[in-house]
């Protein structure tokens, strides 16, 4: 791997998790990536309808969508929101690694 580039397949769940735990920017980008995978109807309703393993699950759809909309408006997360967002994102590291590897390829 050369400096400044990432080889295809280099993103792992573990690497994504490390970045989420150390970078607020990574938390924000991760939330926005998951939100983008929700269907437009799911985004509007802040609810998951399709069981397609993309975006937020049913438990996290309302909170994740609300954070995504807040971030899109340019507002920062509160320290409490950041703690809960990191906890929530732990379960999405596999999906986020797939997204990252698709963008590299």
C-alpha positions in Angstrom: 0.0 0.0 0.0 1.4 3.4 -0.9 1.0 6.4 1.3 -2.2 8.3 0.7 -4.0 5.5 -1.1 -6.0 2.6 0.0 -5.9 -0.7 -1.8 -9.2 -2.5 -2.7 -10.4 -4.7 0.1 -8.2 -2.9 2.6 -11.1 -1.6 4.7 -12.0 -4.1 7.5 -14.6 -3.9 10.2 -11.8 -3.5 12.8 -10.2 -0.6 10.9 -13.6 1.1 10.5 -14.3 0.6 14.2 -11.0 2.2 15.2 -11.7 5.2 13.1 -15.2 5.6 14.4 -13.8 5.5 18.0 -11.1 8.1 17.3 -12.7 10.5 14.8 -15.9 12.5 15.0 -15.6 13.2 11.3 -15.7 9.4 10.7 -18.8 9.1 12.9 -20.5 11.8 10.9 -19.5 10.3 7.5 -20.6 6.9 8.6 -24.0 8.1 9.7 -24.5 9.9 6.4 -23.4 6.8 4.4 -25.9 4.6 6.2 -28.6 7.2 5.8 -28.0 7.3 2.1 -28.7 3.6 1.9 -32.1 4.0 3.4 -34.9 4.3 0.8 -36.4 7.7 0.3 -39.6 6.5 2.1 -37.5 5.2 5.0 -35.7 8.6 5.2 -39.0 10.5 5.2 -40.5 8.2 7.9 -37.3 7.7 9.9 -38.3 4.1 10.0 -37.0 0.9 8.3 -39.4 -0.9 6.1 -37.3 -3.1 3.9 -35.2 -5.9 5.3 -32.4 -5.5 2.8 -29.4 -5.2 5.3 -28.7 -1.7 4.0 -28.8 1.4 6.1 -30.1 1.5 9.6 -32.0 -1.4 11.2 -35.5 -0.9 12.7 -34.1 -0.1 16.1 -31.7 2.6 14.9 -33.6 4.2 12.0 -35.2 7.0 14.0 -32.1 8.0 15.9 -29.7 7.5 13.0 -31.9 9.4 10.5 -32.4 12.2 13.0 -28.6 12.5 13.4 -28.1 12.3 9.6 -30.5 15.2 9.1 -28.9 17.2 11.9 -25.4 16.7 10.3 -26.8 17.6 6.9 -28.0 20.9 8.3 -24.5 21.6 9.5 -25.1 21.1 13.2 -22.6 19.2 15.3 -23.6 16.3 17.6 -23.7 16.9 21.3 -21.2 14.9 23.4 -24.0 12.6 24.5 -25.2 12.1 20.9 -21.6 11.3 19.9 -21.3 8.6 22.6 -24.6 7.0 21.5 -23.7 7.3 17.8 -20.4 5.5 18.4 -22.2 2.7 20.3 -24.8 2.4 17.5 -22.3 2.4 14.7 -20.4 -0.5 16.2 -23.0 -2.9 14.7 -22.6 -1.3 11.2 -18.8 -1.7 10.8 -19.2 -4.6 8.4 -21.6 -2.7 6.2 -19.4 0.4 6.4 -16.4 -1.7 5.4 -18.3 -2.9 2.3 -19.2 0.7 1.4 -15.6 1.8 1.8 -14.2 -1.0 -0.3 -16.8 -0.3 -3.0 -15.7 3.3 -3.1 -12.0 2.3 -3.4 -12.7 -0.2 -6.2 
